């Protein structure tokens, strides 16, 4: 998939910095404690869950709680920079 960045490098750096801060928060630790991947609903060890932006930073998404979910590494790697509708289309095509 060819992808062109829709946001500046500075915006990406700023949002990633915010995400790093959120990753250290009690909110994120509580979110991980359920041990569930948002996408496949698999049970995963909390420390193995990754942070995923529903709308990716590179596509204009922000590092805000309403845009961040827990994901297993496999789903996070497959989703990459897809928007939620594109991810749904991908899953439907399987």
MOKADA-V622465 format. One record per residue. N is the residue number from 1. RES is the residue in one small letter. OMEGA is omega as a letter, one per 30 degrees, with the letter a starting at -180 (none if undefined). Layout:
N	RES	OMEGA
N	RES	OMEGA
This chain:
1	x	l
2	x	a
3	x	l
4	x	a
5	x	l
6	x	a
7	x	a
8	x	l
9	x	a
10	x	l
11	x	l
12	x	l
13	x	a
14	x	a
15	x	l
16	x	l
17	x	l
18	x	l
19	x	l
20	x	l
21	x	l
22	x	a
23	x	l
24	x	a
25	x	l
26	x	l
27	x	a
28	x	l
29	x	l
30	x	l
31	x	a
32	x	a
33	x	l
34	x	l
35	x	a
36	x	l
37	x	l
38	x	a
39	x	a
40	x	l
41	x	l
42	x	l
43	x	a
44	x	l
45	x	a
46	x	a
47	x	l
48	x	l
49	x	l
50	x	l
51	x	l
52	x	l
53	x	l
54	x	l
55	x	a
56	x	l
57	x	a
58	x	l
59	x	l
60	x	l
61	x	a
62	x	l
63	x	l
64	x	a
65	x	a
66	x	a
67	x	a
68	x	l
69	x	l
70	x	l
71	x	l
72	x	a
73	x	a
74	x	l
75	x	a
76	x	l
77	x	l
78	x	a
79	x	a
80	x	a
81	x	a
82	x	l
83	x	a
84	x	a
85	x	l
86	x	l
87	x	l
88	x	l
89	x	l
90	x	a
91	x	l
92	x	a
93	x	a
94	x	none
